[in-house]
Amino acid sequence: MKINVHNIFPISLKTSINSNYLNSRKEIFNTLNTINRAFRFKSRTFFLSVYYLDIIHLSKKVLDKNVNLLGLACLVIATKACENDPEVPLLKYFLDRRGDLLAGGGG
C-alpha cells in the first residue's frame, strides 16, 4: 500500500511538530506499515498507531533515538484497540523481532 505521508497529516499538526520529527516521520510511517502488513492487521490499526504517534509528539518532547520505540508502542496499543485477536503479541515480541519484521518476515 503506497501512502503519501504528507496528505494524511493534518495541516494544523504540520505547524506544531518539530522539523526533526517531520523528517523522520516517513521512515517511522513505513516501518509501522511494514509491520502492520506482515501481521495482516487492519488498516485502521495502522492509521490509529500513526495518530497516537502524532498526538504524543504534539504533547511531549520525544528524543530522536526513542521515536522508533514509541512508534512500536503506539502500534501495539492500536492493535490492542482494533484487532479482535486475543493472541496479538506484546511489545516485547515486536522488539525481539524488529530486524526480521523490517526485512519482510512476518509473525
Rosetta constraint file for C-alpha pairs under 8 A:
AtomPair CA 4 CA 8 HARMONIC 7.17 0.50
AtomPair CA 5 CA 9 HARMONIC 6.69 0.50
AtomPair CA 5 CA 25 HARMONIC 7.91 0.50
AtomPair CA 5 CA 26 HARMONIC 6.29 0.50
AtomPair CA 5 CA 29 HARMONIC 7.42 0.50
AtomPair CA 9 CA 13 HARMONIC 6.96 0.50
AtomPair CA 9 CA 14 HARMONIC 6.94 0.50
AtomPair CA 10 CA 14 HARMONIC 6.51 0.50
AtomPair CA 11 CA 15 HARMONIC 6.82 0.50
AtomPair CA 12 CA 16 HARMONIC 6.89 0.50
AtomPair CA 13 CA 17 HARMONIC 6.23 0.50
AtomPair CA 13 CA 54 HARMONIC 7.91 0.50
AtomPair CA 13 CA 58 HARMONIC 7.63 0.50
AtomPair CA 14 CA 22 HARMONIC 7.94 0.50
AtomPair CA 16 CA 58 HARMONIC 6.61 0.50
AtomPair CA 17 CA 21 HARMONIC 6.87 0.50
AtomPair CA 17 CA 22 HARMONIC 7.19 0.50
AtomPair CA 17 CA 57 HARMONIC 6.58 0.50
AtomPair CA 17 CA 58 HARMONIC 5.99 0.50
AtomPair CA 18 CA 22 HARMONIC 6.68 0.50
AtomPair CA 19 CA 23 HARMONIC 6.16 0.50
AtomPair CA 20 CA 24 HARMONIC 6.34 0.50
AtomPair CA 20 CA 64 HARMONIC 7.73 0.50
AtomPair CA 21 CA 25 HARMONIC 5.65 0.50
AtomPair CA 21 CA 64 HARMONIC 7.60 0.50
AtomPair CA 22 CA 26 HARMONIC 7.52 0.50
AtomPair CA 24 CA 28 HARMONIC 6.45 0.50
AtomPair CA 25 CA 29 HARMONIC 5.80 0.50
AtomPair CA 26 CA 30 HARMONIC 6.11 0.50
AtomPair CA 27 CA 31 HARMONIC 6.18 0.50
AtomPair CA 28 CA 32 HARMONIC 6.16 0.50
AtomPair CA 28 CA 67 HARMONIC 7.75 0.50
AtomPair CA 28 CA 68 HARMONIC 6.32 0.50
AtomPair CA 28 CA 71 HARMONIC 6.75 0.50
AtomPair CA 29 CA 33 HARMONIC 6.14 0.50
AtomPair CA 29 CA 50 HARMONIC 7.09 0.50
AtomPair CA 30 CA 34 HARMONIC 6.02 0.50
AtomPair CA 31 CA 35 HARMONIC 6.29 0.50
AtomPair CA 31 CA 102 HARMONIC 6.70 0.50
AtomPair CA 32 CA 36 HARMONIC 5.94 0.50
AtomPair CA 32 CA 46 HARMONIC 6.80 0.50
AtomPair CA 32 CA 49 HARMONIC 7.93 0.50
AtomPair CA 32 CA 50 HARMONIC 7.99 0.50
AtomPair CA 32 CA 71 HARMONIC 7.05 0.50
AtomPair CA 32 CA 72 HARMONIC 7.18 0.50
AtomPair CA 32 CA 75 HARMONIC 6.98 0.50
AtomPair CA 33 CA 37 HARMONIC 6.12 0.50
AtomPair CA 33 CA 46 HARMONIC 6.41 0.50
AtomPair CA 34 CA 38 HARMONIC 6.09 0.50
AtomPair CA 34 CA 101 HARMONIC 7.38 0.50
AtomPair CA 34 CA 102 HARMONIC 6.68 0.50
AtomPair CA 34 CA 104 HARMONIC 7.21 0.50
AtomPair CA 35 CA 39 HARMONIC 6.31 0.50
AtomPair CA 35 CA 101 HARMONIC 6.02 0.50
AtomPair CA 35 CA 102 HARMONIC 7.07 0.50
AtomPair CA 35 CA 106 HARMONIC 7.45 0.50
AtomPair CA 36 CA 40 HARMONIC 6.04 0.50
AtomPair CA 36 CA 41 HARMONIC 5.30 0.50
AtomPair CA 36 CA 42 HARMONIC 7.58 0.50
AtomPair CA 36 CA 43 HARMONIC 7.82 0.50
AtomPair CA 36 CA 45 HARMONIC 7.66 0.50
AtomPair CA 36 CA 46 HARMONIC 6.17 0.50
AtomPair CA 37 CA 41 HARMONIC 6.27 0.50
AtomPair CA 38 CA 101 HARMONIC 7.17 0.50
AtomPair CA 38 CA 104 HARMONIC 6.91 0.50
AtomPair CA 38 CA 105 HARMONIC 6.83 0.50
AtomPair CA 38 CA 106 HARMONIC 4.48 0.50
AtomPair CA 38 CA 107 HARMONIC 6.87 0.50
AtomPair CA 39 CA 106 HARMONIC 5.93 0.50
AtomPair CA 39 CA 107 HARMONIC 6.01 0.50
AtomPair CA 41 CA 45 HARMONIC 6.47 0.50
AtomPair CA 41 CA 46 HARMONIC 7.61 0.50
AtomPair CA 41 CA 79 HARMONIC 7.51 0.50
AtomPair CA 41 CA 83 HARMONIC 7.04 0.50
AtomPair CA 42 CA 46 HARMONIC 6.97 0.50
AtomPair CA 42 CA 82 HARMONIC 7.61 0.50
AtomPair CA 42 CA 83 HARMONIC 7.26 0.50
AtomPair CA 43 CA 47 HARMONIC 6.38 0.50
AtomPair CA 44 CA 48 HARMONIC 5.99 0.50
AtomPair CA 44 CA 82 HARMONIC 7.12 0.50
AtomPair CA 45 CA 49 HARMONIC 6.20 0.50
AtomPair CA 45 CA 75 HARMONIC 7.23 0.50
AtomPair CA 45 CA 78 HARMONIC 5.36 0.50
AtomPair CA 45 CA 79 HARMONIC 5.62 0.50
AtomPair CA 45 CA 81 HARMONIC 7.87 0.50
AtomPair CA 45 CA 82 HARMONIC 5.70 0.50
AtomPair CA 45 CA 83 HARMONIC 7.41 0.50
AtomPair CA 46 CA 50 HARMONIC 6.45 0.50
AtomPair CA 46 CA 75 HARMONIC 6.85 0.50
AtomPair CA 46 CA 78 HARMONIC 7.42 0.50
AtomPair CA 47 CA 51 HARMONIC 6.12 0.50
AtomPair CA 48 CA 52 HARMONIC 6.15 0.50
AtomPair CA 48 CA 75 HARMONIC 7.80 0.50
AtomPair CA 48 CA 78 HARMONIC 5.75 0.50
AtomPair CA 49 CA 53 HARMONIC 6.22 0.50
AtomPair CA 49 CA 71 HARMONIC 7.28 0.50
AtomPair CA 49 CA 74 HARMONIC 4.88 0.50
AtomPair CA 49 CA 75 HARMONIC 4.67 0.50
AtomPair CA 49 CA 76 HARMONIC 7.88 0.50
AtomPair CA 49 CA 77 HARMONIC 7.35 0.50
AtomPair CA 49 CA 78 HARMONIC 5.24 0.50
AtomPair CA 50 CA 54 HARMONIC 6.19 0.50
AtomPair CA 50 CA 71 HARMONIC 7.57 0.50
AtomPair CA 50 CA 74 HARMONIC 7.37 0.50
AtomPair CA 50 CA 75 HARMONIC 7.75 0.50
AtomPair CA 51 CA 55 HARMONIC 6.17 0.50
AtomPair CA 52 CA 56 HARMONIC 6.18 0.50
AtomPair CA 52 CA 74 HARMONIC 5.99 0.50
AtomPair CA 53 CA 57 HARMONIC 6.32 0.50
AtomPair CA 53 CA 70 HARMONIC 7.14 0.50
AtomPair CA 53 CA 71 HARMONIC 6.17 0.50
AtomPair CA 53 CA 74 HARMONIC 6.19 0.50
AtomPair CA 54 CA 58 HARMONIC 6.34 0.50
AtomPair CA 55 CA 59 HARMONIC 6.43 0.50
AtomPair CA 56 CA 60 HARMONIC 5.74 0.50
AtomPair CA 57 CA 61 HARMONIC 6.37 0.50
AtomPair CA 57 CA 62 HARMONIC 6.54 0.50
AtomPair CA 62 CA 66 HARMONIC 6.70 0.50
AtomPair CA 62 CA 67 HARMONIC 6.73 0.50
AtomPair CA 63 CA 67 HARMONIC 6.68 0.50
AtomPair CA 66 CA 70 HARMONIC 6.09 0.50
AtomPair CA 67 CA 71 HARMONIC 6.10 0.50
AtomPair CA 68 CA 72 HARMONIC 6.31 0.50
AtomPair CA 69 CA 73 HARMONIC 6.26 0.50
AtomPair CA 70 CA 74 HARMONIC 6.13 0.50
AtomPair CA 71 CA 75 HARMONIC 6.22 0.50
AtomPair CA 72 CA 76 HARMONIC 6.24 0.50
AtomPair CA 72 CA 91 HARMONIC 7.20 0.50
AtomPair CA 72 CA 94 HARMONIC 7.35 0.50
AtomPair CA 72 CA 95 HARMONIC 7.95 0.50
AtomPair CA 73 CA 77 HARMONIC 6.24 0.50
AtomPair CA 73 CA 91 HARMONIC 6.44 0.50
AtomPair CA 74 CA 78 HARMONIC 6.05 0.50
AtomPair CA 75 CA 79 HARMONIC 5.94 0.50
AtomPair CA 76 CA 80 HARMONIC 6.20 0.50
AtomPair CA 76 CA 89 HARMONIC 7.89 0.50
AtomPair CA 76 CA 90 HARMONIC 6.96 0.50
AtomPair CA 76 CA 91 HARMONIC 6.12 0.50
AtomPair CA 77 CA 81 HARMONIC 6.33 0.50
AtomPair CA 78 CA 82 HARMONIC 6.03 0.50
AtomPair CA 79 CA 83 HARMONIC 5.39 0.50
AtomPair CA 79 CA 88 HARMONIC 7.28 0.50
AtomPair CA 80 CA 84 HARMONIC 7.89 0.50
AtomPair CA 80 CA 88 HARMONIC 7.12 0.50
AtomPair CA 83 CA 88 HARMONIC 7.73 0.50
AtomPair CA 89 CA 93 HARMONIC 5.93 0.50
AtomPair CA 89 CA 94 HARMONIC 7.41 0.50
AtomPair CA 90 CA 94 HARMONIC 7.12 0.50
AtomPair CA 91 CA 95 HARMONIC 6.30 0.50
AtomPair CA 92 CA 96 HARMONIC 6.02 0.50
AtomPair CA 93 CA 97 HARMONIC 6.32 0.50
AtomPair CA 94 CA 98 HARMONIC 5.59 0.50
AtomPair CA 94 CA 101 HARMONIC 7.96 0.50
AtomPair CA 97 CA 101 HARMONIC 6.18 0.50
AtomPair CA 98 CA 102 HARMONIC 6.09 0.50
AtomPair CA 99 CA 103 HARMONIC 6.25 0.50
AtomPair CA 100 CA 104 HARMONIC 6.53 0.50
AtomPair CA 100 CA 105 HARMONIC 5.30 0.50
AtomPair CA 100 CA 106 HARMONIC 7.37 0.50
AtomPair CA 101 CA 105 HARMONIC 5.07 0.50
AtomPair CA 101 CA 106 HARMONIC 5.73 0.50
AtomPair CA 101 CA 107 HARMONIC 7.93 0.50
